[in-house]
């Protein structure tokens, strides 16, 4: 099948831009909110800096409830909430909202699991010297777990790229929508594979950057 790239090129570049926009906004907003939620999960557990068993149990149940939901179901299930917050359930902005929500819960568990690996003796030493919870979190916990956290965020980044492709299937735009609308549905395998290879290249670049940043952080 002949491919008219004079027509497809503007759509292809716009799709790349939509994917990058969705990933960037999701990683910034979801990454920050997930970091806060993960710290809260860690610090409110039994023996934690801010021990609060009922709050920890409630957060734990909430995270465990949201995380297993497949994203293509999640994006449709939160449609009423997306409509209330964004004003529409179709388009790149509407797809970004559920991406942020799902990423927040996913990253929270990554953060919690990495903070758990920090030696409790180091934290007790800081507490014995009079350091408050806020200071311990910002100057000890997060810096100590920074290298593994970067690797964890890189892993989530790849999942977010995958999720943007799924968002394309329900009108979210991006490379997933481009591959389906201009490749799969028109039996144009060349277009499909170009979209696939572009996504793979994006993931490879992110993985390389994440490994490089984590390596530099761990060698400090």
N, C-alpha and C positions, 0 to 999 in steps of 0.2 A: 504493500500500500504506500502510495506517495505521500510524503509529509510536507505540508506547506508551512515552512518555518517562518516565512514572512508574516504569516498570520499568528502562528503559535508562539513566536519568540516573546512578544509583549506579555502574553498570558503566562508564559513560563517564568519570566523574570518577576512578574507581579506575584506569582505563586511562591517563588523563593523568598521574596520580601515578606509575604504573609506568614510563612513558616518561621522565618527568623524573628519576626515581631512577636508571634505567639510564644515561641520558646524563650525569648529574652524577657518579656513581661512576666511570664510564668515563673522563670527561675529567680527573678528579682523579688517579686511579691511572694510567691509560694516558698522560696528559699528563706526569706526573712521570717515569715509567719511560722514556717516549719521549724526554724531554729528556736524561736520563742516557745513553741509548743513542746519541742523536744527537751529543752532545758527545764520547762515546767514539769514534764513527765519524770525527768531524772531527779529533780530537787524535791519533789513532793512524795517520792517513794519512802518506805520505812527506813529511818536512819538518815534521810537526806537533809540537805541544808534547810529546806522549808517543809519538813515532814507534814503531810496532810493526807491521811489515808483515804478519807471519802473522796476528796478531789482527785487524787491519783487514780482511784478505782474508776471514777466516772470518766476521766480522760482516757484511761486505758481501754475501757469498753467502747468509747466513741471511736478511737483510732482503729481498734480491731473490727468495728462494724463497717467503717468506710473503706479501709484498705483492700479487702478481698473483692469488692465490687468491680467487675470488668468495666473498663472506661466507656465502651460503647453503650453500656446500659446506664452507667452513672451519668453520662452527659445528657441522656434523655430523662432520667429520673429526677434530676435537679432542674428540669426545664422551667417549672413554675417559679423557682427561686431566681433562675437566670433572667426570666422575663421581668421579675420585680426589680432586680438590681440593674440590669443592662438595658431593659426596655424592649428587647427582642430575643428570640431564640435562634436566629439565623445570622450567619456571618462570622467574620473572624473575631470580633469583639465578644460576641455571644459564646463562641467556642473557648475563648481564653478564660472566662470566669470559671467554668467547671475544671479547666486545666489547673488553675491556681488552687482551687479547693482540694482537688485530688492530690496535687503535689505537696500541699501543706501537710496533709496527713502522712504521705509517704516519707517526706523528709524528716518529720518529727521522730519517726521510729529510727531512722538512720542516725540522727543526732543522739537520741537516747542511748542507742547501742554503743556508740563510740565513746560517750561520756562514762558509761559503766566500766570501761576498760582502764580508766584512770585510777592509779593507786590511791586507795582511801586514806593511806597514811599521809600522803602529801596534803590532802584536804584537811585532815585533822591537825596537821602542823600549822597550816594557815589559820585555822580557827583558834588554835591555842595562842597564836600571836596577836589575836584580836581582830583579824580581818572579818568584815561582815559578809553576808551572802552575796550582795551585789558585787563587791570587790573580788570575791573568790571566783564568781562566775565569769567576770569580764577579764580578769588578769591571770587566772589560773586554769579554769576548766576549758574555756574555748581555745585559748592559745595552746594548751597542752594537747588538745585533740584536733588541732587544725589540719595536720597532714592527712589523717584518716578521714576527716570531714570533707576535705577537698575531693578525695577519691570517692566518697559516698555521694557527694553532689554531682560528680561526673557521671556516676552510674545512673542517678536520677535524671540527669540531662538526656541521656540516651533514651530513657523511658518516656520522657516528655516529647522528644522528637517522634517516637513511635505513636504517641497519643495524638499528636497534631495530624498525623496521617489518618488516624481513625476519625478525628474531628472533621476531616475533609469529606468523609462519607456521609455526614449529616449536615452538609452545607457550611462547614467552617472555613472553606477555602484552603489555600496552601498546596504543597506538593502532593499530598494525598488526594485532594480533590482533582488536581491536574492529571494525576496518573489514572484516576477512575474515569473522569469525564472525557478526557481527550485520548486516553490510551485504551483502557479496558473496554469501555462501552462502544468504542469505534473500531475495536479489533486492531488497533495500531500498537503492536508490541514494541516498536522502536521508541515511541513516546513513553510507554510504560517503563521501559528499562532505563531511559534517560532520567526519568523522575526517580527511579529506584537508586541509580548510581549517584545522583545528586544527594539523596538522603544519606547514603552510605558515606560519601565524601564528607558531609557535614558532621556525621557521627565520628568519623576517624579523626578529623581535625580537633573536635572537642575532647576526645579521649587522649590524643597526644598532648594537648594543652593541659588537661587535668593531671596526667601523669607527670608532666614536667613541673608544674606548680607544686604538686605533692612531694616530688623528689627534692626540690629545693627547700621546701619547708621542713621535711624530715631530716635533712642534712645539717640544719642550723644547730 
